Amino acid sequence: MRGARVWAAVMLAWVMSAPVWAQLKPAGGEFQINTYTTGNQSRDMDSPAVCSDRAGNFVVVWTSTDQDGDNNGVFGQRYSSSGMPSGTEFQVNTYTIGQQAHPSINCDASGNFVVAWQSFDQDGDGWGVFSQRYNSAGVAQGNEFQVNTYTTDDQSYPALSCDSTGNFVVVWESYAQDSNNSNGIFSQRYNSTGAAQGNEFQVNTYTTGEQRYPAIASDANGNFVVAWESKDQDGDNYGIFAQRYDNTATKRGTEFQVNTYTTNFQYTAAVASDKAGNFVVAWESYKQDGDEQGVFAQRYDSSGVKQGSEFQVNQYTTAAQDDVALAFDGAGNFVVVWESKQDGNNDGVFTRRYSKTGTALTNEFQVNTYTTNQQENAAVSSNPAGDLAVVWGSVNQDGDMRGVFGQLFKLLPPGAQAPAVGPVGLGLIGGGLLLTGVLAVNLRRRKRGA
């Protein structure tokens, strides 16, 4: 009995001295974003996108079928930080002939935002990349404009990122432009007034095979990093590669391989940066976690030096975990979201939070409440305080095919009730002590969190 009391005292002392962290808590319930519900809003393989300003006001954009009068168009909705709609949903694309799809969005610190998308035959030959700027009140600044200069064949799958003052960079894939009969990655810089800075430029140095599906992130000063998937460059099918730039688009070093594990496919890159330029790249990897796709990530400092090893994000490994997205808060902590065949009825949306040192601060937990059919293609944004807006496409939830839904999370200090992330008790997560359930509520009150 005395030995048991000693063991209990030791365990309690360990718990009391362990780090305790702020936790994410749902702010209200999940909510429907699209007002127009006929047909598809958020097509399969075409995610909604979201960005937040420093105050937590956010904007969501998505692809909607036939709403602009001719096939797909791009629509958006602004929200206050409390989740109240700011105005009504609005059409982004002015040109409506054919398809406008695959939108990307980014906000500056003040809430001005830019949307980019791909439009079919608008530039005269296949897909082209177009963009529209808005101020923080949602008023369009000037007209939509063509981003790509080279127009032969397809320029598609744009992504963009802003710095804190609204200067922005757009990246996309372009077919056969890099002299290989396949896709390469290209980019164009703009200042905050929408004036092009220099000419469009090629990002990838390695041009054999396909380089496709780019992602981009900028720090507060406009330095940026581009990540993409490249065919056969890592020695075994697709791998993840990246290139760093300063805010004049001068390369910082050479393109580099992100994934260490190279067997099978590593693909569909996501990247996010904190304000100082530290960044994380995440991707899905086939069979690495033992069963179909899993989610993996690698941290880097602002000099592009790897911080630790690549790590597995998903804890649940049955079937596929894929379609990954990332966001940083102002302290350098980050979240990863993905879809997983885990919520009891096909795909659901899951997330996990990490400290700036790469320590897991939570177990993975489910974002969506509605679980019928599929909830997929998630995107996430964070304000500096760590509050999140997570958005995704949901099948048949709005009454007709796919709709766009969201969930807000508040980052609460230790002692506040947090989302349940596992059974009541203690668990060792990522080298730190994760407190779960009722025990955590009592013990967190005694410690300060990050």
Solvent accessible surface area in square Angstrom, and as a share of the most:
residue,aa,sasa,rsa
1,M,178,0.79
2,R,176,0.64
3,G,52,0.50
4,A,61,0.47
5,R,142,0.52
6,V,74,0.43
7,W,163,0.57
8,A,51,0.39
9,A,61,0.47
10,V,90,0.52
11,M,48,0.22
12,L,98,0.49
13,A,62,0.48
14,W,106,0.37
15,V,6,0.04
16,M,54,0.24
17,S,81,0.52
18,A,7,0.05
19,P,68,0.43
20,V,6,0.03
21,W,27,0.10
22,A,7,0.06
23,Q,8,0.03
24,L,1,0.01
25,K,78,0.33
26,P,58,0.36
27,A,37,0.28
28,G,60,0.57
29,G,55,0.53
30,E,35,0.16
31,F,46,0.19
32,Q,76,0.34
33,I,5,0.03
34,N,3,0.02
35,T,104,0.60
36,Y,72,0.27
37,T,43,0.25
38,T,81,0.47
39,G,12,0.12
40,N,24,0.12
41,Q,0,0.00
42,S,0,0.00
43,R,66,0.24
44,D,81,0.42
45,M,147,0.66
46,D,2,0.01
47,S,41,0.26
48,P,1,0.01
49,A,15,0.12
50,V,13,0.07
51,C,4,0.02
52,S,22,0.14
53,D,13,0.07
54,R,145,0.53
55,A,62,0.48
56,G,11,0.11
57,N,58,0.30
58,F,3,0.01
59,V,9,0.05
60,V,0,0.00
61,V,0,0.00
62,W,1,0.00
63,T,1,0.00
64,S,0,0.00
65,T,36,0.21
66,D,82,0.43
67,Q,40,0.18
68,D,19,0.10
69,G,68,0.66
70,D,59,0.31
71,N,62,0.32
72,N,7,0.04
73,G,0,0.00
74,V,0,0.00
75,F,9,0.04
76,G,0,0.00
77,Q,6,0.03
78,R,52,0.19
79,Y,10,0.04
80,S,34,0.22
81,S,41,0.27
82,S,83,0.54
83,G,18,0.17
84,M,127,0.57
85,P,79,0.50
86,S,33,0.21
87,G,59,0.57
88,T,117,0.68
89,E,29,0.13
90,F,42,0.18
91,Q,74,0.33
92,V,5,0.03
93,N,3,0.02
94,T,103,0.60
95,Y,66,0.25
96,T,39,0.23
97,I,113,0.57
98,G,22,0.21
99,Q,52,0.23
100,Q,0,0.00
101,A,0,0.00
102,H,44,0.20
103,P,8,0.05
104,S,16,0.11
105,I,10,0.05
106,N,40,0.21
107,C,15,0.09
108,D,8,0.04
109,A,23,0.17
110,S,64,0.41
111,G,8,0.08
112,N,55,0.28
113,F,1,0.01
114,V,8,0.05
115,V,0,0.00
116,A,0,0.00
117,W,0,0.00
118,Q,11,0.05
119,S,0,0.00
120,F,80,0.33
121,D,72,0.38
122,Q,42,0.19
123,D,21,0.11
124,G,67,0.64
125,D,61,0.32
126,G,12,0.11
127,W,44,0.16
128,G,0,0.00
129,V,0,0.00
130,F,9,0.04
131,S,0,0.00
132,Q,6,0.03
133,R,44,0.16
134,Y,14,0.05
135,N,46,0.24
136,S,57,0.37
137,A,63,0.49
138,G,23,0.22
139,V,84,0.48
140,A,50,0.39
141,Q,57,0.25
142,G,60,0.58
143,N,131,0.67
144,E,26,0.12
145,F,48,0.20
146,Q,73,0.33
147,V,5,0.03
148,N,3,0.02
149,T,103,0.60
150,Y,73,0.28
151,T,43,0.25
152,T,66,0.38
153,D,54,0.28
154,D,52,0.27
155,Q,0,0.00
156,S,9,0.06
157,Y,70,0.27
158,P,3,0.02
159,A,17,0.13
160,L,8,0.04
161,S,6,0.04
162,C,11,0.07
163,D,11,0.06
164,S,46,0.30
165,T,95,0.55
166,G,10,0.09
167,N,58,0.30
168,F,2,0.01
169,V,11,0.06
170,V,0,0.00
171,V,0,0.00
172,W,0,0.00
173,E,11,0.05
174,S,0,0.00
175,Y,79,0.30
176,A,29,0.23
177,Q,38,0.17
178,D,11,0.06
179,S,114,0.74
180,N,41,0.21
181,N,120,0.62
182,S,12,0.08
183,N,22,0.11
184,G,0,0.00
185,I,0,0.00
186,F,9,0.04
187,S,0,0.00
188,Q,7,0.03
189,R,49,0.18
190,Y,13,0.05
191,N,45,0.23
192,S,50,0.33
193,T,95,0.55
194,G,21,0.20
195,A,46,0.36
196,A,58,0.45
197,Q,57,0.25
198,G,60,0.58
199,N,131,0.67
200,E,30,0.13
201,F,45,0.19
202,Q,62,0.27
203,V,0,0.00
204,N,3,0.02
205,T,90,0.53
206,Y,69,0.26
207,T,45,0.26
208,T,86,0.50
209,G,25,0.24
210,E,49,0.22
211,Q,0,0.00
212,R,56,0.20
213,Y,76,0.29
214,P,12,0.07
215,A,15,0.12
216,I,15,0.08
217,A,9,0.07
218,S,17,0.11
219,D,11,0.06
220,A,34,0.27
221,N,104,0.53
222,G,10,0.09
223,N,25,0.13
224,F,7,0.03
225,V,6,0.03
226,V,0,0.00
227,A,0,0.00
228,W,0,0.00
229,E,0,0.00
230,S,0,0.00
231,K,62,0.26
232,D,75,0.39
233,Q,42,0.18
234,D,19,0.10
235,G,68,0.65
236,D,59,0.31
237,N,41,0.21
238,Y,17,0.07
239,G,0,0.00
240,I,0,0.00
241,F,9,0.04
242,A,0,0.00
243,Q,0,0.00
244,R,32,0.12
245,Y,3,0.01
246,D,34,0.18
247,N,69,0.35
248,T,81,0.47
249,A,23,0.18
250,T,80,0.47
251,K,85,0.36
252,R,90,0.33
253,G,57,0.54
254,T,113,0.66
255,E,26,0.12
256,F,47,0.19
257,Q,64,0.28
258,V,0,0.00
259,N,2,0.01
260,T,91,0.53
261,Y,74,0.28
262,T,41,0.24
263,T,66,0.38
264,N,46,0.24
265,F,72,0.30
266,Q,0,0.00
267,Y,44,0.17
268,T,41,0.24
269,A,13,0.10
270,A,12,0.09
271,V,16,0.09
272,A,10,0.08
273,S,21,0.14
274,D,13,0.07
275,K,133,0.56
276,A,66,0.51
277,G,11,0.11
278,N,52,0.27
279,F,5,0.02
280,V,3,0.02
281,V,0,0.00
282,A,0,0.00
283,W,0,0.00
284,E,7,0.03
285,S,0,0.00
286,Y,67,0.26
287,K,89,0.38
288,Q,41,0.18
289,D,21,0.11
290,G,63,0.60
291,D,49,0.26
292,E,65,0.29
293,Q,33,0.15
294,G,0,0.00
295,V,0,0.00
296,F,8,0.03
297,A,0,0.00
298,Q,0,0.00
299,R,41,0.15
300,Y,6,0.02
301,D,41,0.21
302,S,48,0.31
303,S,72,0.47
304,G,21,0.20
305,V,85,0.49
306,K,83,0.35
307,Q,56,0.25
308,G,62,0.59
309,S,90,0.58
310,E,29,0.13
311,F,44,0.18
312,Q,68,0.30
313,V,0,0.00
314,N,3,0.01
315,Q,73,0.33
316,Y,77,0.29
317,T,43,0.25
318,T,75,0.43
319,A,20,0.16
320,A,9,0.07
321,Q,0,0.00
322,D,24,0.13
323,D,34,0.17
324,V,14,0.08
325,A,17,0.13
326,L,18,0.09
327,A,9,0.07
328,F,27,0.11
329,D,12,0.06
330,G,22,0.22
331,A,64,0.49
332,G,6,0.06
333,N,11,0.06
334,F,4,0.02
335,V,6,0.03
336,V,0,0.00
337,V,0,0.00
338,W,0,0.00
339,E,12,0.05
340,S,0,0.00
341,K,86,0.36
342,Q,46,0.20
343,D,20,0.10
344,G,80,0.77
345,N,70,0.36
346,N,71,0.36
347,D,9,0.05
348,G,0,0.00
349,V,0,0.00
350,F,9,0.04
351,T,0,0.00
352,R,17,0.06
353,R,6,0.02
354,Y,6,0.02
355,S,14,0.09
356,K,127,0.54
357,T,89,0.52
358,G,21,0.20
359,T,32,0.18
360,A,4,0.03
361,L,2,0.01
362,T,1,0.01
363,N,23,0.12
364,E,20,0.09
365,F,15,0.06
366,Q,66,0.29
367,V,7,0.04
368,N,4,0.02
369,T,104,0.61
370,Y,71,0.27
371,T,44,0.26
372,T,63,0.37
373,N,51,0.26
374,Q,50,0.22
375,Q,0,0.00
376,E,6,0.03
377,N,6,0.03
378,A,7,0.06
379,A,15,0.12
380,V,12,0.07
381,S,10,0.07
382,S,20,0.13
383,N,11,0.06
384,P,71,0.44
385,A,69,0.54
386,G,3,0.03
387,D,28,0.14
388,L,7,0.03
389,A,3,0.02
390,V,0,0.00
391,V,1,0.00
392,W,0,0.00
393,G,0,0.00
394,S,0,0.00
395,V,25,0.14
396,N,71,0.36
397,Q,42,0.19
398,D,21,0.11
399,G,67,0.65
400,D,53,0.28
401,M,92,0.41
402,R,40,0.15
403,G,0,0.00
404,V,0,0.00
405,F,9,0.04
406,G,0,0.00
407,Q,4,0.02
408,L,15,0.07
409,F,4,0.02
410,K,75,0.32
411,L,36,0.18
412,L,48,0.24
413,P,89,0.56
414,P,29,0.19
415,G,11,0.11
416,A,34,0.26
417,Q,100,0.45
418,A,13,0.10
419,P,26,0.17
420,A,88,0.68
421,V,17,0.10
422,G,31,0.30
423,P,118,0.74
424,V,105,0.60
425,G,22,0.21
426,L,75,0.37
427,G,26,0.25
428,L,123,0.61
429,I,22,0.11
430,G,58,0.56
431,G,84,0.81
432,G,10,0.10
433,L,7,0.03
434,L,3,0.02
435,L,6,0.03
436,T,8,0.05
437,G,25,0.24
438,V,100,0.58
439,L,64,0.32
440,A,1,0.00
441,V,27,0.16
442,N,86,0.44
443,L,18,0.09
444,R,13,0.05
445,R,162,0.59
446,R,167,0.61
447,K,72,0.30
448,R,230,0.84
449,G,31,0.30
450,A,90,0.70
